[in-house]
Amino acid sequence: MKTKTVHVKLGMRRSYFAPITARPGTGHPTYGTVLDMGEAVLGHLAVTYATGDIFGDDASRLHLEQFISGQLDTETTCSELELAAAVYGRKFTDGVETSNKDDAAPDGGYGYIEPFLKADKTMVFRAVFLYNVTPMPSQEKDDSDTRKGDFNPVNNAVSYFVAPDDTGDWRDRQEFNSEAAADAWLMSKFGSAAGHTVTVRTTGAGTVTPAGASFVAAGEDLALTCSVVPTKVYDNSADVTSSVANKVYTIQDIAADHDVLVIFPAT
């Protein structure tokens, strides 16, 4: 029996927050220093949509839903006071975190990675970036429990209010074949690293390594290795078949996104 499509989420990795430093008005925000929130333990995103129906002749003729906001509840392994102060807009001086009634949590961007298992037992890594979130002090948890017969570790729980940015965008998602590529893409969304995405598609009886989407730092090269000699290779619609040497096509000095189509013989 043919295996049905499998694309199953297996958890959550990485957790980053960076405060917004500027809002250009017509584009996405710019961000400050990226904070590593610790190893990801849990993430739950609940989204609110405004809904409405248009009725006519005693029946619903049109149903409309529009994004309003969301709430992301997270748990991570890092509960440092300095990190909490940065996230919630508190003062941190000489190792002391001071909570004040006038504290205001900064707006920021948030990123994380979701691993997925495919039918062939390989993994892909979905990077998720939220453009405009606000940490919610009202949801802060500070639970403690005495140690009994075993350890009872308490994770750092932070909830974020999710809203669109000035462009109307609120989330970007892209899948990569490696966790490192997904992580690099997230850093580029924060503006901490410049790079470009190379997407490889294939037809026919052959494979390419790396396949799918790869994130490559600006100015670097990426070698695409084919399992068999390809019939045709197109890079951003340009025929680059003549540039394939020993079943390898190398994109040099990458300065833009690339969409590569590799055509193999049918059998």
N, C-alpha and C positions, 0 to 999 in steps of 0.2 A: 504494500500500500504506500502511495506517495505521501511523504510527510507534509502536513499542512503548514502554512506559514506560521512561524514562531518569532515573536519579537516581544520578549517578556522583560519587564523592569525588575532588576535585582537589587535595588537599594539606592543609596545616595552617597556621593563622595565630594569632598572639598566643600568649603563654605567661605565666601568672601563678601565683604562689605566695604564700600568706599564712599565717603561723603561727597556730595555734589559741591563743586567750587564755583561753577558758573552755568547759567542757562542762557544760551544764545537767542532764544525766542523762536527761531525758525529751524533749529536742529536739535540733536540730542544733547544732553548735558555733558559737561566735562567733570572729571572726578579727581579727587585728591588721592592721598596715600591709601593703597589697598590694605585692608586689615584681614589677616587670616583668622577666621573665627574658630579654628580648630577642626579636628576631624569630624565630618558629618555623621550624625547618628539618626536623625529623623527630619523629614520635611513634609509638610502638608499644606497645599495651596487650595484655598476655597475662594471661588470667584462669584461676584454678584453682578447680575445682568438686569437691566431694566427691560421689561417685557410688555408687549402690547398686541392687541388683536384688532383688526378692522373687520367689522361685520357688515353683511349685506344679504338681503333675501333670507333672513333667519339662519345664516351660516357664517362661519369664520372664513374670510376671503384672503386674509394676509396676517401672518404672525411675524413679529419683529422682536429681536433681542439685541441689545447693545451693551457693551462692557461699561461698567460703572467703576468698580474697584475690586480689590481682592485682599485676602489676608494670608500671609505665609507664616506658619508656625514651624520653628526649627528647634532642634536640639543638637549641640555640639559638645566636644570634649574639653573645651577651654573656658574656664571661668575666672580669668585674671581680672583684677580690679581695674587695671589701666585700660583693658579692652572694654569693660563695661562702661567706664567713664567716657571713652571715645564714642561708643555707640549711642549712649543716652544723653550726651551733651553735658556731662558733669565735670567738675573740677578734679584734677588729679595732681597732687603736689607732694613730693617727698614720700611717695608710697601710700599717701592717704587719698582715698576717693571720698569726696564730699558731695552729698545729695542736697540740692537746694530747691525750694518751692518754685523758683523761676527757671529751672533747667528746661531746655528745649532740645529734643532729639533732632539731629541733623537729617535732612533728606539725603538719600544716597542711591547707589546702584548695588545690586546683589547678584551673585553668581554661584552656581553649583553644578554638579555633574551627576547624571543618572546612568549607571551601567545597564545594558540590555543584552540578553542572551538570544541568539538566533538559532534557527533550526539545525544549522550545521555545527552547533556548539561553539561558534566563535562569538566574540563580544564586540559590541559597538558602544560608544560613549556619547551620550547626548548632553551637550553643554546648554545650560539654561541661564539666560541673562535677563534680569528685570531692571528696566531703565530708571524707575522712580519709586523708591520705597522709603518708608519712614518707620524707624523702630518705635514700638509701642510700649512706653513705660507702664501703662495701665495693665499690661499683660505680663509684667515681669514676675518671675517666680523665684523665691529664695527659700527652698525647702531644706530642712535638715532632719536627720534621723539617727538615733543612737545606734551604734554597731552592736548587733546581737550575735547570732551564731555564725554569720558570714558578713562580707562587705556589702554595703548598699550604696554604690556609687550614684551620685546625682549629676545629671548632665546640665549643661548651661542652656536654658531655654530662652529664646528671643523670638518675639512675634513682630512681623512687619506689615504695615499698611501698604498696599500696592495700588498705584495710580498711574495713569498715562503721563508721558512727558509732554512737552510743548508740541511735538509732532503728532501726538495721538497714539504713538506706539507705547506699548507697556511691556512687551516680552519678545525676545529673539531666542530661537532654539536651532541647533544644528548638531548633526551626529558625525562622529569621527571614529576611525578604526583604532585609535590609541587614546589612552587617558591623557598622555602628555600633550597630544594635539588639541584635545578638548580644553585642557587647562590653558594652553597658549592662546587659544581663541578667546577665552574669557578675559585673559589679561589684555588682549587687544581691545576688547569692548570697554574696559576701564581706561584705556589709553596708556597703559603701562608698557605696552610692547607693540611695535609696528610689524604687521605681517599680512599675508594674503592666503586665501583658500584655494587649493588645487583640488578640483573634483574630477575623478576618473570614472568614465562609463565604458562598458565593453559590450560587444555583440559577438556571437560565434563561439567556437570551442577553444577558449583560452582565458587566461587570467592575468591580472596585472598586480604587482606589488610595489608600493602600497595601493590598495584599492579604495574606492569611496572618496571621502573628503580628508584632506591633510591640510594642516595649518603650518605655513612656512614663514619664518622671519624674513623681513624685507632684505633683499640683496643676497640671500642664500640660494643654493641650487637644490633641485629635487630630481633624483633619478627614478624613473619608472621602468621596472623590469618585467618583461613579458615572458610568459611560460613557453610560447611558441612564436615564430616569426609572424608579425601581424600583416594583414593585407593592406590596411590603411590606418594612419594615425592623423587625427585632426586636433589642433590646439587652438581654441577660440575660433573655430571654423576654418582655420588655415591648414592646408595639407602639409604636414611635416614628416611624412613617411620617409623621405630621403635622409632625415636626421637620425633615424633609428640605426644604432650600431650594436651588433651582437645582442639583439633583442632588447636593447636598453634605449629609452628616449629620455634625455636629460633637459630639464627646463633650467636655464642658467639665469643668474642675477634677477631673481623674481621681483617684479615691481608692480604687479597687478594680479587680480584673481585669474585663474586659468580653468577652462572647462575642456577636458581632454576626452576625446572619443577614440577608442581603440577597436578596430574591426578585425576579427580573426576569421580564418576559414570556417565554414559551417561545420566541418567534420575533421 
